[in-house]
Amino acid sequence: MLAASPWQAIAQQLLGAAASDEVGPAADPGARHSVLTSDGVRLSLLERTPAGPAGRGDADAGASAAPEPGATTIVLLPGWCMPATIWRAQLLGLGERWPTVAIDPRGQGESQIPADGYTADRRADDLHDVLQTIDEDQRIVLVAWSLGVLEALQYFQRHGSGRLLGLALVDNSIGEPPAPQSSGAFLRDLRQARAPTVERFVRAMFAHPPPEFLIEQIRASTLRMPLEASLALLSYPMPREHWRELTHAFDRPLAYLITPHYREQAMHLRQAHPQALVEIFEHAGHALFVDEAQRFNRVLSGWIEGLA
């Protein structure tokens, strides 16, 4: 018998699927609700609260309930044009222990698509608006992936670290050397042949091909955003040094979960943050928390326990 693929194992553990090659779409891995930003844009959130005493929630139903005072809440911020549902394995896994919220940023997933606001500052303010809806006595661990890394750092510049217990940056450059390759060709291809370019981009995020329904879900979310808005998100005007300085200045516990592409940047990060957790996923793609969901959840859980 052939060994189960990584996705079959994930499906069995997290989705309750049968051990087959065909894994179909599942319901949202949490309760949907929305937040209105300070400039009037409605953002969609997915939230999962652990089952527990005193009516704290029903993990099987994905219900949302008020967490205990002083508890840790995990907030998941996706990357460029990605939907909150890409964090399915984290909502289902981490959400068994901590209240866990995944954000559809403006123009992404099921959030409203405004005409403007696709700047680092506005997206940082959107994140601030979401965090403001979490009770003040909750300790927030922010987990940001890809473009979300930059937006999380910009949030820190504009709003400080006061609400954060820790920050986990997932697989993006943080301004350390060496500089990644320019995205100029990708921007050109998006303008000239958007649909096939997006298709290639989505498939290239994974080292282990996921089910086609997930590819289609992500592809549809990416194409949902207006082209010029998606290009604006890839064209933040800050120099690389801006992100490096913010990372160095961050004054709370930091984690850097990456693929080998950013190994050297992690070495430089350690000089500024000797206590930072660095974990390299040698055999995963850019969406490493999907490719190696169980390991990602285990590493993140251990780090969060140490923060508590």
C-alpha positions as CSV (number, residue, x, y, z in Angstrom):
1,M,0.0,0.0,0.0
2,L,1.3,3.5,-0.9
3,A,2.1,5.8,2.0
4,A,-0.5,8.5,2.7
5,S,0.4,11.9,1.4
6,P,0.9,14.8,3.8
7,W,-2.5,16.1,2.8
8,Q,-4.2,12.7,3.5
9,A,-2.7,12.8,7.0
10,I,-3.9,16.3,7.6
11,A,-7.3,15.5,6.3
12,Q,-7.7,12.5,8.6
13,Q,-6.5,14.4,11.7
14,L,-8.1,17.8,11.1
15,L,-11.0,17.4,8.6
16,G,-12.2,13.9,9.7
17,A,-11.9,12.8,6.0
18,A,-11.6,9.2,5.0
19,A,-8.1,7.9,3.9
20,S,-8.6,8.5,0.2
21,D,-6.9,10.6,-2.4
22,E,-10.0,12.8,-2.8
23,V,-10.4,15.4,-0.1
24,G,-13.3,17.6,-0.7
25,P,-14.2,21.1,0.6
26,A,-15.2,21.4,4.2
27,A,-17.2,24.0,6.1
28,D,-15.5,27.0,7.5
29,P,-13.2,26.0,10.3
30,G,-14.8,28.5,12.7
31,A,-17.5,31.1,13.2
32,R,-17.7,34.0,10.8
33,H,-18.2,37.5,12.0
34,S,-17.1,40.9,10.8
35,V,-15.4,44.1,12.0
36,L,-15.9,47.6,10.6
37,T,-12.7,49.5,10.1
38,S,-12.1,53.1,11.1
39,D,-12.6,54.1,7.4
40,G,-15.8,52.1,7.0
41,V,-14.7,48.8,5.4
42,R,-16.2,45.6,6.6
43,L,-13.6,42.9,7.3
44,S,-14.6,39.2,7.6
45,L,-13.0,37.1,10.4
46,L,-13.0,33.4,11.2
47,E,-12.8,32.6,14.9
48,R,-12.5,29.3,16.8
49,T,-12.8,29.1,20.5
50,P,-11.8,26.0,22.5
51,A,-14.4,23.8,24.2
52,G,-14.2,24.1,27.9
53,P,-16.1,24.7,31.2
54,A,-18.6,27.4,31.8
55,G,-19.8,27.6,28.2
56,R,-16.5,28.8,26.7
57,G,-17.3,27.3,23.3
58,D,-17.8,24.2,21.3
59,A,-14.7,23.3,19.3
60,D,-16.5,20.7,17.2
61,A,-19.1,23.2,16.0
62,G,-16.5,25.9,15.6
63,A,-18.5,28.1,17.9
64,S,-17.3,31.5,19.2
65,A,-17.5,32.3,22.9
66,A,-15.8,34.7,25.3
67,P,-12.4,33.3,26.4
68,E,-11.4,33.4,30.0
69,P,-9.9,36.6,31.4
70,G,-6.2,36.8,30.8
71,A,-6.2,34.1,28.1
72,T,-4.0,34.1,25.1
73,T,-5.7,34.8,21.7
74,I,-3.9,33.9,18.5
75,V,-4.5,36.2,15.5
76,L,-3.5,34.9,12.0
77,L,-2.8,37.3,9.2
78,P,-2.5,35.9,5.7
79,G,-0.4,36.9,2.8
80,W,-0.9,38.7,-0.6
81,C,-4.5,38.2,-1.7
82,M,-4.9,35.0,0.4
83,P,-8.1,34.1,2.3
84,A,-8.4,33.5,6.0
85,T,-9.3,29.9,5.2
86,I,-5.7,29.1,4.2
87,W,-5.2,28.9,8.0
88,R,-7.6,26.0,8.3
89,A,-5.1,23.6,10.0
90,Q,-4.2,26.3,12.6
91,L,-7.8,27.2,13.3
92,L,-8.6,23.6,13.9
93,G,-5.4,22.6,15.6
94,L,-4.4,25.7,17.7
95,G,-8.0,26.5,18.1
96,E,-8.4,23.5,20.3
97,R,-6.3,25.2,23.0
98,W,-6.5,28.9,22.4
99,P,-9.0,31.3,20.9
100,T,-7.8,31.7,17.4
101,V,-8.8,34.3,14.8
102,A,-7.9,34.4,11.1
103,I,-8.4,37.7,9.2
104,D,-9.6,38.3,5.7
105,P,-7.8,41.6,5.0
106,R,-9.6,44.2,2.9
107,G,-10.3,42.9,-0.6
108,Q,-9.5,39.3,0.3
109,G,-11.5,36.3,1.2
110,E,-15.0,37.4,2.2
111,S,-14.1,40.9,3.2
112,Q,-15.4,44.0,1.4
113,I,-13.5,45.2,-1.7
114,P,-13.0,49.0,-1.3
115,A,-11.6,51.2,-4.0
116,D,-8.6,52.2,-1.9
117,G,-6.7,51.5,1.2
118,Y,-4.2,49.1,-0.2
119,T,-1.2,50.6,1.5
120,A,1.0,49.4,4.3
121,D,-0.3,52.1,6.7
122,R,-3.9,51.5,6.0
123,R,-3.6,47.7,6.3
124,A,-1.7,48.2,9.5
125,D,-4.6,50.3,10.7
126,D,-7.0,47.6,9.7
127,L,-5.1,45.2,11.8
128,H,-5.3,47.6,14.7
129,D,-9.0,47.9,14.2
130,V,-9.3,44.1,14.5
131,L,-7.1,43.9,17.6
132,Q,-9.2,46.6,19.2
133,T,-12.2,44.3,19.2
134,I,-10.4,41.7,21.3
135,D,-10.9,42.2,25.1
136,E,-8.1,44.3,26.7
137,D,-7.3,41.5,29.1
138,Q,-6.5,39.1,26.3
139,R,-2.8,38.6,25.5
140,I,-2.4,38.5,21.7
141,V,0.0,36.4,19.7
142,L,0.1,37.7,16.2
143,V,1.2,35.3,13.5
144,A,1.8,37.0,10.1
145,W,2.7,35.3,6.8
146,S,4.3,36.6,3.6
147,L,3.0,40.1,2.9
148,G,1.4,40.0,6.3
149,V,4.9,40.1,7.8
150,L,5.4,43.6,6.5
151,E,2.0,44.7,7.6
152,A,2.5,43.3,11.1
153,L,5.8,45.3,11.3
154,Q,4.1,48.4,10.1
155,Y,1.4,47.9,12.7
156,F,4.2,47.9,15.3
157,Q,5.5,51.2,14.0
158,R,2.1,52.9,14.0
159,H,0.5,51.4,17.1
160,G,3.3,49.9,19.2
161,S,3.6,46.5,20.8
162,G,1.3,47.0,23.8
163,R,-1.3,44.6,22.7
164,L,1.1,41.8,21.7
165,L,2.4,39.0,23.8
166,G,4.6,37.9,20.9
167,L,5.0,38.1,17.1
168,A,5.6,35.2,14.8
169,L,6.8,36.2,11.3
170,V,6.4,33.5,8.7
171,D,8.4,33.2,5.5
172,N,9.1,36.6,4.2
173,S,12.1,38.9,4.1
174,I,12.6,41.2,7.1
175,G,15.1,43.5,5.5
176,E,18.2,41.5,6.5
177,P,20.8,40.5,3.9
178,P,20.7,39.0,1.4
179,A,18.0,40.8,-0.5
180,P,15.4,38.6,-2.3
181,Q,15.0,38.8,-6.0
182,S,13.0,41.7,-7.4
183,S,9.3,41.0,-8.2
184,G,9.4,43.1,-11.3
185,A,8.9,40.1,-13.6
186,F,6.0,38.9,-11.5
187,L,4.3,42.4,-11.7
188,R,4.8,42.4,-15.5
189,D,3.3,38.9,-15.8
190,L,0.3,39.9,-13.7
191,R,-0.5,42.7,-16.0
192,Q,0.0,40.7,-19.2
193,A,-1.5,37.4,-18.3
194,R,-3.0,37.5,-14.8
195,A,-5.0,34.3,-14.6
196,P,-2.2,31.9,-15.6
197,T,0.3,33.9,-13.5
198,V,-1.9,33.5,-10.4
199,E,-2.3,29.8,-11.2
200,R,1.4,29.3,-11.3
201,F,2.0,31.4,-8.2
202,V,-0.6,29.5,-6.1
203,R,0.7,26.1,-7.1
204,A,4.3,27.1,-6.4
205,M,3.4,27.9,-2.8
206,F,3.3,24.2,-1.9
207,A,6.0,21.6,-1.8
208,H,3.2,18.9,-1.4
209,P,0.4,19.5,-3.9
210,P,-2.8,20.2,-1.9
211,P,-6.3,19.1,-3.0
212,E,-7.6,20.9,-6.1
213,F,-10.5,22.5,-4.1
214,L,-7.9,24.4,-2.0
215,I,-6.0,25.5,-5.1
216,E,-9.3,26.8,-6.6
217,Q,-10.3,28.5,-3.4
218,I,-7.0,30.4,-3.2
219,R,-6.9,31.2,-6.9
220,A,-10.5,32.6,-6.8
221,S,-9.6,34.7,-3.8
222,T,-6.5,36.1,-5.5
223,L,-8.4,37.0,-8.7
224,R,-11.3,38.5,-6.7
225,M,-9.2,41.6,-5.8
226,P,-9.0,44.3,-8.5
227,L,-5.7,44.0,-10.4
228,E,-4.4,47.5,-9.5
229,A,-5.1,46.9,-5.9
230,S,-3.2,43.6,-5.9
231,L,-0.3,45.4,-7.6
232,A,-0.3,48.1,-5.0
233,L,0.1,45.5,-2.3
234,L,3.3,44.4,-4.0
235,S,4.7,47.9,-4.3
236,Y,5.0,49.2,-0.8
237,P,7.5,52.2,-1.2
238,M,9.5,51.5,2.0
239,P,13.2,50.6,1.6
240,R,14.4,47.2,2.9
241,E,16.1,49.0,5.8
242,H,12.7,50.1,7.1
243,W,11.6,46.5,7.8
244,R,15.0,45.7,9.3
245,E,14.9,48.6,11.7
246,L,11.4,47.7,12.8
247,T,12.3,44.1,13.4
248,H,15.4,45.1,15.4
249,A,13.3,47.6,17.4
250,F,10.5,45.1,18.3
251,D,10.5,44.7,22.0
252,R,8.5,41.6,22.6
253,P,9.3,37.9,22.0
254,L,9.8,37.1,18.3
255,A,9.6,34.0,16.2
256,Y,10.8,33.6,12.6
257,L,9.4,30.4,10.9
258,I,10.8,30.1,7.4
259,T,11.9,28.0,4.4
260,P,15.7,27.8,3.6
261,H,15.4,30.8,1.3
262,Y,15.6,33.0,4.4
263,R,18.2,31.1,6.4
264,E,20.9,33.8,6.1
265,Q,18.4,36.5,7.1
266,A,17.6,34.4,10.2
267,M,21.3,34.3,11.1
268,H,21.4,38.1,11.0
269,L,18.2,38.4,13.0
270,R,19.7,36.4,15.8
271,Q,22.3,39.1,16.3
272,A,19.6,41.6,17.1
273,H,17.3,39.2,18.8
274,P,19.4,36.4,20.4
275,Q,16.4,34.9,22.1
276,A,14.2,34.8,19.0
277,L,12.9,31.4,18.0
278,V,14.1,30.4,14.5
279,E,12.6,27.3,12.9
280,I,13.6,26.3,9.3
281,F,11.2,24.1,7.4
282,E,13.7,22.5,5.0
283,H,11.2,20.5,2.9
284,A,8.2,22.8,2.8
285,G,7.0,25.4,0.3
286,H,6.1,29.1,1.0
287,A,2.8,28.0,2.6
288,L,4.8,26.0,5.1
289,F,2.0,26.0,7.7
290,V,0.0,24.1,5.2
291,D,2.7,21.7,3.9
292,E,3.8,20.8,7.4
293,A,0.8,21.8,9.4
294,Q,1.3,19.4,12.3
295,R,4.9,20.5,12.8
296,F,4.1,24.2,12.5
297,N,1.3,23.9,15.1
298,R,3.6,21.9,17.4
299,V,6.4,24.5,17.1
300,L,4.1,27.5,17.6
301,S,2.3,25.8,20.5
302,G,5.6,25.2,22.3
303,W,6.7,28.8,21.8
304,I,3.4,30.2,23.0
305,E,3.5,28.0,26.1
306,G,6.9,29.5,26.8
307,L,5.5,33.0,26.5
308,A,2.8,32.2,29.0
